[in-house]
Amino acid sequence: MCASCWACAGLVAREKFSLQPGRSWAFDEQMTLEFDYVVIGAGSAGCAVAAGLAGKSGATVCVLEAGKTDAVPQVKVPFGLLYTMGSNRDWRFKSAPQKHAGGRQISVARGKMVGGSSSINSMAWFRGCEADYDAWSLPGWDAQTMAK
């Protein structure tokens, strides 16, 4: 769970409601909650925005997420992408038909859970192209320094 979601839970708890991070909850018709900010989406950007806003003195933040928790093994293991793509933790978007792919539509994995698309990744990284680093001509960003 991201820090901002925990912060949001703490803010709601101050309002005398019981909320556990990562759990769904609903209001009855007579409940009213007021927040200084409402952040739509608990992906990387939404959580960063919520954490920044929650850090303000006295600000209350509500983070709304359409998807589920990211606290499942498929999200926490390398190449779990294979299990999350096309699941209920994926928005299941498709590209437009691709002319040079025989008219096929390509799946575009987009995370529908806490952490958003950052939670629907393969936990793999690749070293950048040495020529790119050197072409930037920035001190400390040359290929030799980046390889350390």
Secondary structure, 3 states (H helix, E strand, C coil): CCHHHHHHHHHHHHCCCCCCCCCCCCCCCCCCCCCCEEEECCEHHHHHHHHHHHCCCCCCEEEECCCECCCCHHHHCCCCHHHHCCCCCECCEECCCCHHHCCCCCEECCECECEHHHHCCCCCCCCCCHHHHHHHCCCCCCHHHHCC
